[in-house]
Amino acid sequence: MTSSEASSSNQYLALDIGMAMMGSESSLRKILKTVETSLSANIPEIWKALEEDNIAVANRLLHGIKGYVPIFCTEPLVDQVTQTEVLSKTEPAAAVKPLFALLAPKLESLLVEIRAYVAQGPA
């Protein structure tokens, strides 16, 4: 599967944007390997923080995600991450939890797309 074929089958991973931002396929794969490790840990950590009403931790983790999704994600996902992170700066966990409940499955799908892409070739 080529990058363009993978890109057309991805809902959240925008390989064209990632390639333009990173400059090469190997650089993109390298950052995506790091993101896969980070994001797979961050999703449950955000849930835990929200369940414990620890909005500061949830915001810190969402802020990190917001920092890297523009590099390789579709604009609607970037917008949703940004909206959730911005709300987490000023609102309590109870207000952020419903937004994260909508966002988390998309982040999980992004992880599936990242894993599939990274598995295609060397870093």
TARAWO-V164076 format. One record per pair of residues at least 12 apart in sequence whose ideal C-beta (glycine too) atoms are under 8 Angstrom apart, sorted by the first residue. I is the first residue (numbers start at 0). J is the second residue. D is the distance in Angstrom with one decimal. If there is no record, write none. Layout:
BEGIN
i={I | I}
j={J | J}
d={D | D}
END
This chain:
BEGIN
i={0 | 2 | 2 | 2 | 2 | 3 | 5 | 5 | 5 | 9 | 9 | 10 | 10 | 10 | 11 | 11 | 11 | 11 | 11 | 11 | 11 | 12 | 12 | 12 | 12 | 12 | 12 | 12 | 13 | 13 | 13 | 14 | 14 | 14 | 16 | 16 | 16 | 16 | 16 | 17 | 17 | 17 | 17 | 20 | 20 | 21 | 21 | 24 | 25 | 25 | 27 | 28 | 28 | 28 | 28 | 28 | 29 | 30 | 30 | 30 | 31 | 31 | 31 | 31 | 32 | 32 | 34 | 34 | 34 | 35 | 35 | 35 | 35 | 37 | 38 | 38 | 38 | 38 | 38 | 39 | 41 | 41 | 41 | 42 | 42 | 42 | 42 | 44 | 44 | 45 | 45 | 45 | 45 | 45 | 46 | 46 | 48 | 48 | 49 | 49 | 49 | 49 | 50 | 51 | 52 | 52 | 52 | 53 | 54 | 54 | 54 | 54 | 54 | 57 | 57 | 57 | 57 | 58 | 58 | 58 | 61 | 61 | 61 | 61 | 61 | 62 | 64 | 64 | 64 | 65 | 65 | 65 | 68 | 72 | 76 | 76 | 79 | 79 | 79 | 80 | 80 | 82 | 83 | 83 | 83 | 83 | 86}
j={119 | 14 | 15 | 18 | 24 | 15 | 115 | 116 | 119 | 112 | 116 | 73 | 108 | 112 | 72 | 73 | 76 | 105 | 108 | 109 | 112 | 71 | 72 | 73 | 109 | 112 | 113 | 116 | 71 | 72 | 73 | 27 | 71 | 116 | 69 | 70 | 71 | 72 | 73 | 30 | 31 | 70 | 71 | 70 | 71 | 70 | 71 | 120 | 121 | 122 | 71 | 116 | 117 | 120 | 121 | 122 | 122 | 67 | 70 | 71 | 71 | 113 | 116 | 117 | 117 | 122 | 67 | 71 | 113 | 110 | 113 | 114 | 117 | 63 | 64 | 106 | 109 | 110 | 113 | 110 | 60 | 63 | 64 | 103 | 106 | 107 | 110 | 56 | 60 | 57 | 60 | 61 | 99 | 103 | 99 | 103 | 60 | 92 | 92 | 95 | 96 | 99 | 92 | 92 | 91 | 92 | 93 | 92 | 87 | 90 | 91 | 92 | 95 | 87 | 92 | 95 | 99 | 84 | 87 | 88 | 80 | 83 | 84 | 87 | 99 | 84 | 80 | 84 | 106 | 80 | 81 | 84 | 80 | 109 | 105 | 109 | 101 | 102 | 105 | 102 | 106 | 98 | 95 | 98 | 99 | 102 | 98}
d={6.2 | 4.9 | 7.9 | 6.7 | 6.5 | 7.9 | 7.3 | 5.6 | 7.0 | 4.7 | 7.8 | 7.3 | 6.2 | 7.1 | 5.7 | 5.5 | 4.8 | 6.1 | 5.9 | 4.2 | 6.0 | 6.2 | 6.6 | 7.7 | 6.1 | 4.0 | 6.1 | 6.4 | 6.0 | 5.8 | 4.9 | 7.3 | 7.2 | 7.0 | 8.0 | 7.3 | 5.9 | 7.4 | 8.0 | 7.9 | 7.5 | 6.2 | 3.4 | 4.8 | 6.9 | 7.0 | 7.7 | 7.5 | 7.3 | 5.9 | 6.8 | 7.3 | 5.7 | 6.7 | 7.4 | 4.7 | 4.9 | 7.6 | 6.9 | 7.5 | 6.9 | 5.0 | 6.4 | 5.4 | 5.6 | 6.2 | 6.1 | 7.8 | 6.3 | 6.4 | 5.0 | 6.1 | 6.5 | 7.3 | 6.9 | 6.3 | 7.2 | 5.8 | 7.7 | 5.9 | 4.9 | 7.0 | 6.3 | 5.8 | 5.6 | 6.7 | 7.9 | 7.3 | 5.7 | 5.2 | 5.0 | 6.5 | 6.2 | 7.6 | 7.4 | 7.1 | 7.0 | 7.4 | 4.7 | 6.2 | 4.8 | 6.2 | 7.9 | 7.9 | 7.0 | 4.6 | 7.6 | 7.0 | 6.0 | 7.5 | 6.0 | 4.8 | 6.6 | 5.5 | 6.5 | 6.3 | 7.5 | 6.8 | 4.1 | 5.9 | 7.1 | 6.0 | 4.0 | 5.3 | 7.9 | 5.6 | 5.7 | 7.3 | 7.4 | 5.2 | 5.6 | 4.4 | 5.1 | 6.7 | 5.9 | 6.9 | 7.4 | 5.5 | 6.9 | 6.6 | 8.0 | 6.9 | 6.6 | 4.6 | 5.9 | 5.3 | 6.1}
END
